[in-house]
Amino acid sequence: MHVAVVDDQESSLAGFSQILRRVADLEPICFKKASDALHWVGGVDPAFIVVKSALADIPGIDFIRRLRLTDGRKDTPVIFTTGKPDRELRPRRSKSGSMHFSRNRSIRRSFSRT
């Protein structure tokens, strides 16, 4: 199963890729540009998407909103990662359609235990 990982930091892409490959049948497809990821998901149905909140080309929340407008992607699970406390982003994140929220450090810690 393919998993889209959207982050503009090479080190984060590498870290998430390594973590996701440890999970059976997951193949991370990494994107440094949110616009490239949106184009890709138009033709592929990923198992889920990991997207960073602060991206250079499209903010993560806007990425999720655009994703939800893509045919067949209304219910695609999204993990929204950020370094900011949840209370700062919760209202906007919920309205965007994100299915899960995690601070960057905690998601890496959670996945690395599997």
Contact map, one row per residue, 1 for C-alpha under 8 A:
111000000000000000000000111000000000000000000110000000000000000000000000000000000000000000000000000000000000000000
111100000000000000000000011110000000000000001111000000000000000000000000000000000000000000000000000000000000000000
111110000000000000000000011110000000000000000111110000000000000000000000000000000000000000000000000000000000000000
011111000000000000000000000111100000100000000101110000000000000000000000000000000000000000000000000000000000000000
001111100000100110000000000111100000000000000000111000000000000000000000000000000000000000000000000000000000000000
000111110000100000000000000001111100100000000000111100000000000000000000000000000000000000000000000000000000000000
000011111101100000000000000001111100000000000000001100100000000000000000000000000000000000000000000000000000000000
000001111101100000000000000000111000000000000000000000110000000000000000000000000000000000000000000000000000000000
000000111111100000000000000000010000000000000000000000000000000000000000000000000000000000000000000000000000000000
000000111111110000000000000000010000000000000000000000000000000000000000000000000000000000000000000000000000000000
000000001111111000000000000000000000000000000000000000000000000000000000000000000000000000000000000000000000000000
000000111111111100000000000000000000000000000000000000000000000000000000000000000000000000000000000000000000000000
000011111111111110000000000001100000000000000000000000000000000000000000000000000000000000000000000000000000000000
000000000111111111000000000000000000000000000000000000000000000000000000000000000000000000000000000000000000000000
000000000011111111100000000000000000000000000000000000000000000000000000000000000000000000000000000000000001000000
000010000001111111110000000000000000000000000000000000000000000000000000000000000000000000000000000000000001000000
000010000000111111111000001101000000000000000000000000000000000000000000000000000000000000000000000000000000000000
000000000000011111111100000000000000000000000000000000000000000000000000000000000000000000000000000000000000000000
000000000000001111111110000000000000000000000000000000000000000000000000000000000000000000000000000000000001001100
000000000000000111111110011100000000000000000000000000000000000000000000000000000000000000000000000000000000001000
000000000000000011111111111100000000000000000000000000000000000000000000000000000000000000000000000000000000000000
000000000000000001111111010000000000000000000000000000000000000000000000000000000000000000000000000000000000000001
000000000000000000111111110000000000000000000000000000000000000000000000000000000000000000000000000000000000000001
000000000000000000001111110000000000000000000000000000000000000000000000000000000000000000000000000000000000000000
100000000000000000001011111000000000000000000000000000000000000000000000000000000000000000000000000000000000000000
111000000000000000011111111100000000000000000000000000000000000000000000000000000000000000000000000000000000000000
111000000000000010011000111110000000000000000000000000000000000000000000000000000000000000000000000000000000000000
011110000000000010011000011111000000000000000000000000000000000000000000000000000000000000000000000000000000000000
011110000000000000000000001111100000000000000000000000000000000000000000000000000000000000000000000000000000000000
000111100000100010000000000111110000000000000000000000000000000000000000000000000000000000000000000000000000000000
000111110000100000000000000011111101100000000000000000000000000000000000000000000000000000000000000000000000000000
000001111100000000000000000001111101000000000000000000000000000000000000000000000000000000000000000000000000000000
000001110000000000000000000000111111100000000000000000111100000000000000000000000000000000000000000000000000000000
000001100000000000000000000000111111110000000000000000101101001000000000000000000000000000000000000000000000000000
000000000000000000000000000000001111111000000000000000001100000000000000000000000000000000000000000000000000000000
000000000000000000000000000000111111111100000000000000000000000000000000000000000000000000000000000000000000000000
000101000000000000000000000000101111111110000000000000000000000000000000000000000000000000000000000000000000000000
000000000000000000000000000000000111111111000000000000000000001001100000000000000000000000000000000000000000000000
000000000000000000000000000000000011111111100000000000000000000000000000000000000000000000000000000000000000000000
000000000000000000000000000000000001111111110000000000000000000000000000000000000000000000000000000000000000000000
000000000000000000000000000000000000111111111100000000000000000000000000000000000000000000000000000000000000000000
000000000000000000000000000000000000011111111000000000000000000000000110000000000000000000000000000000000000000000
000000000000000000000000000000000000001111111000000000000000000000000000000000000000000000000000000000000000000000
000000000000000000000000000000000000000111111100000000000000000000000000000000000000000000000000000000000000000000
010000000000000000000000000000000000000011111110000000000000000000000000100000000000000000000000000000000000000000
111100000000000000000000000000000000000010011111100000000000000000000000000100000000000000000000000000000000000000
111000000000000000000000000000000000000000001111100000000000000000000000000110000000000000000000000000000000000000
011100000000000000000000000000000000000000000111110000000000000000000000000111100000000000000000000000000000000000
001111000000000000000000000000000000000000000111111000000000000000000000000111100000000000000000000000000000000000
001111000000000000000000000000000000000000000001111100000000000000000000000001111000000000000000000000000000000000
000011100000000000000000000000000000000000000000111110000001000000000000000001111000000000000000000000000000000000
000001100000000000000000000000000000000000000000011111100001000000000000000000011100000000000000000000000000000000
000000000000000000000000000000000000000000000000001111100011100000000000000000011100000000000000000000000000000000
000000000000000000000000000000000000000000000000000111110111000000000000000000000100000000000000000000000000000000
000000110000000000000000000000001100000000000000000111111111000000000000000000000000000000000000000000000000000000
000000010000000000000000000000001000000000000000000001111110000000000000000000000000000000000000000000000000000000
000000000000000000000000000000001110000000000000000000111110000000000000000000000000000000000000000000000000000000
000000000000000000000000000000001110000000000000000001111111011000000000000000000000000000000000000000000000000000
000000000000000000000000000000000000000000000000000011111111111000000000000000000000000000000000000000000000000000
000000000000000000000000000000000100000000000000001111100111111100000000000000010000000000000000000000000000000000
000000000000000000000000000000000000000000000000000010000011111110000000000000000000000000011001000000000000000000
000000000000000000000000000000000000000000000000000000000111111111000000000000000000000000000001000000000000000000
000000000000000000000000000000000100010000000000000000000111111111100000000000000000000000000000000000000000000000
000000000000000000000000000000000000000000000000000000000001111111110000000001000000000000000001110000000000000000
000000000000000000000000000000000000000000000000000000000000111111111000000000000000000000000001100000000000000000
000000000000000000000000000000000000010000000000000000000000011111111100000000000000000000000000000000000000000000
000000000000000000000000000000000000010000000000000000000000001111111100110000000000000000000000000000000000000000
000000000000000000000000000000000000000000000000000000000000000111111110111000000000000000000000100000000000000000
000000000000000000000000000000000000000000000000000000000000000011111110110000000000000000000000000000000000000000
000000000000000000000000000000000000000001000000000000000000000001111111110000000000000000000000000000000000000000
000000000000000000000000000000000000000001000000000000000000000000011111110000000000000000000000000000000000000000
000000000000000000000000000000000000000000000000000000000000000000000111111000000000000000000000000000000000000000
000000000000000000000000000000000000000000001000000000000000000000111111111100000000000000000000000000000000000000
000000000000000000000000000000000000000000000000000000000000000000111111111100000000000000000000000000000000000000
000000000000000000000000000000000000000000000000000000000000000000010001111110000000000000000000000000000000000000
000000000000000000000000000000000000000000000111100000000000000000000000111111000000000000000000000000000000000000
000000000000000000000000000000000000000000000011100000000000000000000000001111100000000000000000011100000000000000
000000000000000000000000000000000000000000000001111000000000000100000000000111110000000000000000011100000000000000
000000000000000000000000000000000000000000000001111000000000000000000000000011111000000000000000011111000000000000
000000000000000000000000000000000000000000000000011110000001000000000000000001111100000000000000011111000000000000
000000000000000000000000000000000000000000000000011110000000000000000000000000111110000000000000000011110010000000
000000000000000000000000000000000000000000000000000111000000000000000000000000011111100000000000000001110000000000
000000000000000000000000000000000000000000000000000000000000000000000000000000001111100000000000000000111000000000
000000000000000000000000000000000000000000000000000000000000000000000000000000000111110110000000000000100000000000
000000000000000000000000000000000000000000000000000000000000000000000000000000000111111110000000000000100000000000
000000000000000000000000000000000000000000000000000000000000000000000000000000000001111111000000000010100000000000
000000000000000000000000000000000000000000000000000000000000000000000000000000000000111111100000000000000000000000
000000000000000000000000000000000000000000000000000000000000000000000000000000000001111111100000000000000000000000
000000000000000000000000000000000000000000000000000000000000000000000000000000000001111111111000000000000000000000
000000000000000000000000000000000000000000000000000000000000000000000000000000000000011111111100000000000000000000
000000000000000000000000000000000000000000000000000000000000000000000000000000000000001111111110000000000000000000
000000000000000000000000000000000000000000000000000000000000100000000000000000000000000011111111000000000000000000
000000000000000000000000000000000000000000000000000000000000100000000000000000000000000011111111110000000000000000
000000000000000000000000000000000000000000000000000000000000000000000000000000000000000001111111111000000000000000
000000000000000000000000000000000000000000000000000000000000000000000000000000000000000000111111110000000000000000
000000000000000000000000000000000000000000000000000000000000110110000000000000000000000000011111110000000000000000
000000000000000000000000000000000000000000000000000000000000000110010000000000000000000000001111111000000000000000
000000000000000000000000000000000000000000000000000000000000000100000000000011110000000000001111111110000000000000
000000000000000000000000000000000000000000000000000000000000000000000000000011110000000000000100111110000000000000
000000000000000000000000000000000000000000000000000000000000000000000000000011110000000000000000011111000000000000
000000000000000000000000000000000000000000000000000000000000000000000000000000111000010000000000011111100000000000
000000000000000000000000000000000000000000000000000000000000000000000000000000111100000000000000000111110110000000
000000000000000000000000000000000000000000000000000000000000000000000000000000001111110000000000000011111110000000
000000000000000000000000000000000000000000000000000000000000000000000000000000001110000000000000000001111111000000
000000000000000000000000000000000000000000000000000000000000000000000000000000000010000000000000000000111111100000
000000000000000000000000000000000000000000000000000000000000000000000000000000000000000000000000000001111111110000
000000000000000000000000000000000000000000000000000000000000000000000000000000001000000000000000000001111111111000
000000000000001100100000000000000000000000000000000000000000000000000000000000000000000000000000000000011111111100
000000000000000000000000000000000000000000000000000000000000000000000000000000000000000000000000000000001111111110
000000000000000000000000000000000000000000000000000000000000000000000000000000000000000000000000000000000111111111
000000000000000000110000000000000000000000000000000000000000000000000000000000000000000000000000000000000011111111
000000000000000000100000000000000000000000000000000000000000000000000000000000000000000000000000000000000001111111
000000000000000000000000000000000000000000000000000000000000000000000000000000000000000000000000000000000000111111
000000000000000000000110000000000000000000000000000000000000000000000000000000000000000000000000000000000000011111
